[in-house]
Amino acid sequence: MRHVAALAGVGIKTVSRVINEEPNVSAATIAKVMDAARSLDYHPDEQAGNLRRADGRTRTLGLLVSSVDNPFAGAMHRAIEDLALERGIAVFASSLDDDPEREQASVAAFLRRRVDGLILTTISRDQSYLASEMRHGTPIVFVDREPAGITGDCVVSDNREGAMTATNHLLDHGHRRIAYLGDRSDIYTAAQRRSGFFDALGRAGVPTGDIPVIENLHDEHSAAQAMLALLDSPTPPTAVFSSQNLVTIGAIRALRSRQAHRSTALVGFDDFQLSDLLDPGVTVVAQNPEDIGRTAAQRLIGRLDGEVAPPRTCIIPTTLIVRGSGEISPAQR
């Protein structure tokens, strides 16, 4: 803290007030102190020093997921936590909410608590802000989305191949006017799934110019509204590929509200609870969040144990689960 104060040209007490977010500090002073802290790679301890063992470890790790209320993230979180607890490691978890500022704020909060390692789902366009932390020996494993601007261990689903599988399934059942309902276009997984969707159409010789595409859907409500708009269009699709579980749920609500759930085929990316109990059951390309979580935790613990192999990306396969909604033919419209 003394070095930060010297570089910023302020007193140690002023640095403490800024770090602890106390009131009555000017914006200019806050900026000077934060700039100095960043340039010196300074992270306040927030009493975590009292938790450190003789080996310098806190027996904690930081986990950043898309949202703790998303079933995919919840299953991944549980798998990580189960493996971590076997090693006596506690897991601090936070939601990303696909907000770049929240990503960096959550990572900073983890580091202030001196976690031993990080497992991160990211949304920022560039994760190079983590480079100094990695150089200082903090192991980081990225999950669900590959990092940009930095190289590190990564565990992801085979998003592109899974989307191709879903689209080919609809094509095999005779569909040619297939709508795409997508998540935010700036999210890595959404971009991969969109790519797989169009690759499958292109390989099948289906013209893509008139294919309905609605993106930047991020919750059930927006997806339901998009699906209703498609159903009300002059040439509604005979089938839909929905590229995320919450988007799929919204699409189902819209289809059922118009009694179109037996005449419009649907394949979703990501499984969700009770999808097999609907009528028809929902055909999905299922990820394996438990396997993603276990693999990420194993990789991080391996790094903590001293593994020095080059960073690698582990791609976890997806599985097509046939239940009925994806097997509706165009003739049933």
N, C-alpha and C positions, 0 to 999 in steps of 0.2 A: 504494500500500500504506500510505503514511503517513496518508492520509485515512481509510482503513478502520480503522486502529489508533486514530486519534483518536475516531472515531464510536463504536467498540466499547468504548473506555476501556481498551485493553490496549496492550502494546508491539508494535513492528514485528516483533520476533522471534516473538512469540506468533501474530501474523497469519501469518507465514511457516510456522510449524509446523502451523497449521490447514490452510492451503492445500495444503501438501505431505503432509497426512494423517500427520504424525508422531505417535507414541504419547504417552501421559501428558499429554493435554490434556483437561480436564473437559468433559462434555457441555454444561454451561451456557456455558462459554467458547466452544466451537465454535459454539453457536447464536448467541451475540452477534456473533461475527466474520462468520458467514455471513449473518446479517441485515443487518449493516452493508455487506457486499460487495454484496448484492443491491440495497440501497437506493441505493448509489452506482454500480450497474451496472459493478462491477469484475470484470475477467477476467484472471487471471494469464497471463503470456506463455509459460511453459514453454520458454524458449530459442528460441521461434519468431522473436523479434526478430532473431536472427542470420541468419534465412533471408529477411528482407524485402528487396526490391529498392528501387532509388531511387524507383520510383513508388508505394511503399508496399504492393505486392502480394507475396504469398508463392507465387503460381502453384499454389495448392492449393484444392480444394473438399472439403467434407464430404458424404458420401452415406449416408443412413440408409434401409435397406430392411427389409422384413418379416423376412426371414431369408436369409442368403447361400446356404443350401442349398436354397432353394425355386427351381425352374426359372424361374418368372416373374421373380423378383427377380434371378436370375443373368443372364438375357437383358437385362433393363433396365440392370443394372449395366454389362454389357459395352458396350452402345450408348452410355451416358454416357461411359465411359472412352475409347472410341475417338474420340469427338468432342473430348473434353477434351485428349487427347494431341496431336491435330492443332494445338492452340493452346499446347502445352507446359505443360499443367496436369496435375498429379498428383491422383489421387482417393483420399481416405481413406474407407473404407467400414466400416460397422458394422451389426450386426443389431438390429432392434427387439424381436423376439420378442414383440410385442404386449404389452409391459410399459410402462406409463406412466412408472415411475421410470427404466427403462432409456432411454426416449426422452429424457428431460430430462438424464440423465447423459451420454448420447452427444453430445447437442447441446452441452453444457457443455464436453466434452472437445474437440470440434471447435473451439469458439470460443477455448479456451485456446491452441490451436495457430495461431490467427489465420488460419483459412482465409478465402479471398476471398469465398466464397458457400456456400450450403447447398442441397442437394436432399433433401427429407425425406418419408418415409412416416411418418405419425403414428398414435398410438392414444389419447393423452390426450384428455379431454373438452374441453379448452380450450388453444389454442396462443397465448393472449394474452401468455404469458411471453416470447414472441419479439418483442413490439412494440418494446421499447427497442432491440434489436439492429437491427431494420429501420429505425428512425428514425436510427440512426447510420450507415446506408448499406450494411449487409450485405444483398445480394440473397438472397432465399429463394424457391425454387420447390417446391411441394408436389406429390407424385406419388402416384397410386393412390387417395388418399383426400383429400377436401377438408378444409381446416382449419376449426376452430371458434373463435370469439372474436377472429378476426383476418382481414383481407382480404389475399390475396396471389395471385401467379401459381400456377396449378394445372393439372396434366395428369392426366386420368383416363380410364378406359374408360367406354363407355356401358353401365354395369352393369344398369340397369333395363331398357333396351331389349333387351340381350342375353338377360336372363332371360326376358323376354316371348317372344322368338324361340324359345328352347329349349322353353318350355312349350307354345307354339302348335304347335310341331313334333310334340310328343307328342299333343296334342289332335287334330291333323290325321290322326294314325294310329289314332284311335279310342279313345284312353285317357281315362278319366274319374276313375279312382282313382290319382292321381299323388302319390307321396310327395316331400317336400322334405327334403333333408339339407343343413343349413346350418352355416356357420362361426359364430364367436362373435357373438351378437346385438348387441353394443356396437360392432362394427366397421362403419365407414361402408359399405364395399363389400358386406358381408353384408346389411345392412339394405336397400340398394338392390336387390339381387338378390331378396331375399324379397318386396319390394314388387312387382317386375316379375312374379314367379311368381303372386302372388295377383291382380294386375291382369288377367293373361291368363285365369285361371280365371273371374274375375268377368265379363269381357267375353264369355266363351263360355257364360255361364249355368250354370256348374258350381257346385253348392253347396260351400262351403268348410268347413263345420262339421266334417265327418268326414275332411277331408284329413289324412293323417299328416304331422306336422311334427316333426322332431328337429333341434334347434339346439345351438350351443355345441360343435360338433365341430371339432377343430383339428389332428387328425393321422389317419394311416391306421388306427391301432388303434381309436380311438373311433368312427370312421366304419364300420369293419367290424362292430363290435359293434352299432351302431345298425341297420345293414342286416340283420344276422342276426335281430335282434329283430323287424323288420318282416316278414321271411320267415316267422317262427314265429308271427305274430299270426293270430287267427281269420280276418281278411280282409286278406291281404297285398296290397300295391299291384301293379298291372299294369305300372307304370312309375315311374321315379325321376328326379328332377332333383337332381343333386348340384352344389352351388354353389361349389366350390373344388377345385383339382386334387388335393390330398392326400386330400380327402374322396372324390373320384371313385375314386382308386386303392383306398382302403379298401373302398368299395362293391363294386368289381369283385372284390376278393379274396373277399368274403363271397358274392357271387353265384356265383362259380366253385366255391367250396367246397361249395355246395349244388346244383351243376349247374343253376342257375337263370339263367345268363348268356345262354341262348338263348330263354328264355321271359319274362323280365322286361326291358322296355325301359329304357334308360338314356341320358340326355344330361347331360354334364358341362359346367360352366363352367370354362374354361381348358383349353388343350391340354397335353399332356405327352409326353415321349419314348416311342416304341414303341407309342403308342396306335393307330397304323394297322396294326401287325403282329399285334395280338390277333385272335382269331376268336370272335365278330365284332369288327371294328374298332370303336373307341369314337367315337361321334358327340359332338362338342363344339361349344360356342360359344367360339371362340378369341379371346383378346385379342391385342394386338400390342405386347408389352413393348418390342421394339426401337424401334417408333415412339414409344412413350411416353417412353423414355429419350432418344432423339434430340431430341424436341420439348422436353423439360425442359432438356437441356443447351444447346440453342440459345437457349432463353428466358433461362437464367441468364447465358450468355456475352453475350447482347444487353444485359442489365442491366449487366454489368461494363463493357461498351463505352459505356455512357452512355444507354441507352434510358430514357425517362422516361414512357412511356405508362401509363395506368391498368392495374392488375392485371387479368388475364383468365383465364378457365378454358377450356382446350382439351379437348374431348371426342373421344376416339379411338374410332371405330366397332369393333364386334366382327363376327366372321364365323362363320356356321354351317357346320361341316364335317361332311358326311354320310358315315358309314363303315359303318353296319350296326346298332349297338346301339340306336340311337334309332328304328329303322324296324321293330322287332318289334311285331306287332299283339297286342291282347288275346287274340285267338283262339288264339295260339300257346302260351298258358299251359296 
